[in-house]
């Protein structure tokens, strides 16, 4: 789907929300933020996702990551919906703002439109899109789910940890398949063995592969 993608600057939209008027770039500030969309208020999958995100809010906060929802209804509807969300997951308070986009203009600029799902008027619905945005206001990672599939918050948190790990090491490492915090990372191919020895004083291990090219190197981070 054409539009906003990894590496692009998030448009600096200004929208009403459940916590007042929000300008996206000001909200992101000098940290990371997750902007995530929902097809509509008072819908089943969206309610479970919003409740799940509320339950994970503390984990994202520990990592300095802000949460910002958007749904294509007005603020009054959002505030009523929050009551259902919190009731569905007792003990979880929805502390992050939900932006309003009743005319569905913002979701188009944010590349959050589902090309297949439409409402009764034939107007396209939002997809379940999630952008992780960095301090430079660019998209670092995106998830794009159809309306029928709810997101996995464990994977969102894992992706955040991966991005923060790579950023902390200035792009010299990447995270391999099924990586999770505490696992070894791989050293980027642009880093020589000599540089790797200086960067990672605890050393690194090179996988013994048939090609003998020595490109798959693991290190603790």
C-alpha positions as CSV (number, residue, x, y, z in Angstrom):
1,X,0.0,0.0,0.0
2,X,1.5,3.4,-1.0
3,X,2.1,6.1,1.6
4,X,3.9,6.5,4.9
5,X,6.4,3.8,5.5
6,X,9.7,3.1,7.3
7,X,12.1,6.0,7.0
8,X,9.4,8.6,6.2
9,X,8.7,11.5,8.5
10,X,5.3,11.3,10.3
11,X,3.1,14.2,9.3
12,X,2.9,16.8,12.0
13,X,-0.9,16.6,12.3
14,X,-2.8,18.4,15.1
15,X,-5.9,16.6,16.3
16,X,-8.3,16.6,19.2
17,X,-7.9,13.8,21.7
18,X,-9.2,12.4,25.0
19,X,-6.4,14.5,26.6
20,X,-6.8,17.7,24.7
21,X,-5.4,19.0,21.4
22,X,-2.3,17.1,20.3
23,X,0.3,17.9,17.7
24,X,2.1,14.7,16.8
25,X,5.7,16.0,16.6
26,X,5.3,17.7,20.0
27,X,3.9,14.6,21.5
28,X,6.8,12.4,20.2
29,X,9.3,15.0,21.6
30,X,12.9,13.7,21.8
31,X,11.9,10.1,22.5
32,X,10.0,7.2,20.9
33,X,6.3,6.9,20.4
34,X,3.9,4.3,19.2
35,X,1.0,5.6,17.1
36,X,-1.7,2.9,16.5
37,X,-5.1,3.0,14.8
38,X,-8.4,1.3,15.3
39,X,-11.3,0.9,12.8
40,X,-13.9,2.2,15.2
41,X,-15.0,2.7,18.8
42,X,-17.2,0.0,20.5
43,X,-16.0,-2.8,18.2
44,X,-14.9,-6.1,19.6
45,X,-11.3,-6.6,18.5
46,X,-10.4,-2.9,19.0
47,X,-11.7,-3.1,22.6
48,X,-9.5,-6.1,23.4
49,X,-6.5,-4.3,21.8
50,X,-7.0,-1.1,23.6
51,X,-7.3,-3.0,26.9
52,X,-4.1,-5.0,26.1
53,X,-2.2,-1.8,25.3
54,X,-3.4,-0.3,28.6
55,X,-2.1,-3.4,30.4
56,X,1.3,-3.0,28.7
57,X,1.5,0.8,29.2
58,X,3.8,0.5,32.2
59,X,6.3,-1.6,30.2
60,X,6.5,1.0,27.4
61,X,6.8,3.8,29.9
62,X,9.8,2.0,31.5
63,X,11.4,2.2,28.1
64,X,10.6,5.9,27.6
65,X,8.1,5.1,24.8
66,X,4.8,7.1,24.6
67,X,1.5,5.6,23.4
68,X,-0.9,7.4,21.1
69,X,-4.1,5.9,19.8
70,X,-6.3,7.1,17.0
71,X,-9.9,6.0,16.1
72,X,-12.4,7.3,13.6
73,X,-14.9,8.6,16.1
74,X,-15.2,11.8,18.1
75,X,-13.7,12.5,21.5
76,X,-17.0,12.2,23.3
77,X,-17.4,8.7,21.8
78,X,-13.8,7.8,22.8
79,X,-14.4,8.8,26.4
80,X,-17.5,6.6,26.6
81,X,-15.6,3.7,25.0
82,X,-12.8,4.0,27.6
83,X,-15.3,2.9,30.2
84,X,-15.9,-0.4,28.3
85,X,-12.1,-0.9,27.8
86,X,-11.3,-0.5,31.4
87,X,-14.2,-2.7,32.5
88,X,-13.0,-5.4,30.1
89,X,-9.6,-5.5,31.7
90,X,-10.1,-4.7,35.4
91,X,-7.2,-2.9,37.0
92,X,-5.9,-1.5,33.8
93,X,-6.3,2.2,33.4
94,X,-6.1,3.7,30.0
95,X,-3.6,6.5,30.6
96,X,-2.7,7.3,27.0
97,X,-4.6,9.7,24.7
98,X,-6.8,8.6,21.8
99,X,-7.0,11.0,18.9
100,X,-10.2,11.7,17.1
101,X,-10.5,11.5,13.3
102,X,-14.2,11.5,12.5
103,X,-13.7,12.7,8.9
104,X,-11.0,10.0,8.3
105,X,-8.5,12.4,6.8
106,X,-5.7,11.8,9.3
107,X,-5.7,8.0,8.8
108,X,-5.0,8.6,5.1
109,X,-2.0,10.8,5.8
110,X,-0.7,8.2,8.4
111,X,-1.2,5.3,5.9
112,X,-3.7,3.6,8.2
113,X,-6.4,2.7,5.7
114,X,-7.6,-0.8,5.0
115,X,-8.2,-1.1,1.3
116,X,-10.6,-4.0,1.7
117,X,-12.8,-3.0,4.6
118,X,-15.6,-0.4,4.1
119,X,-18.4,0.9,6.2
120,X,-22.1,0.9,5.2
121,X,-21.5,4.1,3.2
122,X,-18.7,2.5,1.2
123,X,-16.0,4.6,3.0
124,X,-12.7,2.8,3.7
125,X,-12.1,1.9,7.3
126,X,-8.8,2.2,9.2
127,X,-6.5,-0.8,9.2
128,X,-4.9,-2.0,12.4
129,X,-1.7,-0.1,11.8
130,X,1.0,0.6,14.3
131,X,4.0,2.9,13.7
132,X,6.9,3.1,16.0
133,X,8.3,6.6,15.6
134,X,11.8,7.7,16.7
135,X,13.1,11.0,18.1
136,X,13.8,12.3,14.6
137,X,10.0,11.9,13.9
138,X,10.5,9.1,11.3
139,X,8.9,5.7,11.2
140,X,11.3,3.1,12.5
141,X,9.0,0.1,12.2
142,X,5.4,-0.5,11.1
143,X,2.9,-3.3,11.6
144,X,-0.1,-3.4,9.2
145,X,-2.9,-5.8,10.1
146,X,-6.3,-6.2,8.4
147,X,-9.4,-5.3,10.5
148,X,-10.0,-9.0,11.2
149,X,-6.7,-9.7,13.0
150,X,-5.8,-8.3,16.5
151,X,-2.3,-7.3,17.3
152,X,0.1,-9.2,19.5
153,X,1.4,-6.8,22.2
154,X,4.3,-9.1,23.2
155,X,5.6,-8.7,19.7
156,X,5.2,-4.9,19.7
157,X,7.2,-4.8,23.0
158,X,9.8,-7.1,21.5
159,X,10.1,-4.9,18.4
160,X,10.6,-1.8,20.6
161,X,13.3,-3.6,22.6
162,X,15.0,-4.5,19.3
163,X,14.9,-1.0,18.0
164,X,16.2,0.5,21.3
165,X,19.0,-2.1,21.3
166,X,20.1,-1.2,17.8
167,X,19.9,2.5,18.5
168,X,21.9,2.1,21.7
169,X,24.7,0.5,19.7
170,X,24.5,3.0,16.9
171,X,23.4,0.5,14.4
172,X,26.4,-1.7,14.8
173,X,24.2,-4.7,15.9
174,X,20.9,-6.2,14.8
175,X,18.6,-8.7,16.4
176,X,18.2,-12.2,14.8
177,X,15.1,-14.3,14.4
178,X,13.1,-14.8,17.6
179,X,15.4,-12.5,19.5
180,X,14.3,-11.3,22.9
181,X,16.1,-9.2,25.6
182,X,19.0,-11.1,27.1
183,X,19.7,-13.0,23.9
184,X,22.8,-12.4,21.8
185,X,22.6,-9.9,18.9
186,X,24.4,-10.2,15.6
187,X,27.1,-7.8,14.5
188,X,26.5,-5.8,11.4
189,X,28.4,-6.7,8.2
190,X,29.9,-3.3,8.0
191,X,31.8,-3.8,11.2
192,X,35.2,-5.5,10.8
193,X,36.5,-8.1,13.2
194,X,39.0,-5.6,14.4
195,X,36.4,-3.0,15.1
196,X,34.1,-5.6,16.7
197,X,36.9,-6.6,19.1
198,X,37.1,-3.0,20.3
199,X,33.3,-2.4,20.4
200,X,32.5,-5.7,22.2
201,X,35.3,-6.3,24.8
202,X,33.5,-9.5,26.0
203,X,34.2,-10.9,22.5
204,X,32.0,-12.4,19.8
205,X,31.4,-15.8,18.3
206,X,31.5,-16.5,14.6
207,X,29.2,-19.2,13.3
208,X,31.0,-22.0,11.4
209,X,29.2,-22.0,8.0
210,X,30.0,-23.9,4.8
211,X,30.8,-20.6,3.0
212,X,33.5,-19.8,5.5
213,X,32.6,-16.1,4.9
214,X,32.5,-15.3,8.7
215,X,29.6,-12.9,8.4
216,X,27.4,-14.4,11.1
217,X,28.8,-13.1,14.4
218,X,27.0,-13.2,17.7
219,X,27.7,-11.0,20.8
220,X,26.2,-10.2,24.1
221,X,24.6,-6.7,24.3
